[in-house]
Amino acid sequence: FSVWLLVNLFHHEMGWPAKMLGLAGVVLTILSWRQGYKWLPVIGNRWLRTAIGAGCCVAGMVAVLGYIQILPGFFNRQASEIHVSYLLVSFLWVCTVMAILGGVGVGLEKAARRQAQAPAK
């Protein structure tokens, strides 16, 4: 979904800083899902891992709901003040935050599995 938003972002007329912000969000999302578990701590207690993962998912939903609450303020401004591309960038970053928080839950499980599969020394 983030990649689709980034493609749409590059089709709109806007400056390179905003495009790079969008690209950074997509790259951060991909890196957090592919490599994030390597930096997360190993939590041996399964119930605690599940609670942290669920808390991260709830925090991601709260971030999206907060964005939706703020969004009408963008539309109350004159059309010349805000370009649709900036709305795309802001939404892409909300999706990035949600994806990273979801990735924490998955990453904690991966980190625990990696520790369990590591040979004993």
Secondary structure, 3 states (H helix, E strand, C coil): CHHHHHHHHHHCCCCHHHHHHHHHHHHHHHHHHHHHHHCCCCCCCHHHHHHHHHHHHHHHHHHHHHHHHHHHHHHCCCCCCCCHHHHHHHHHHHHHHHHHHHHHHHHHHHHHHHHHHCCCC
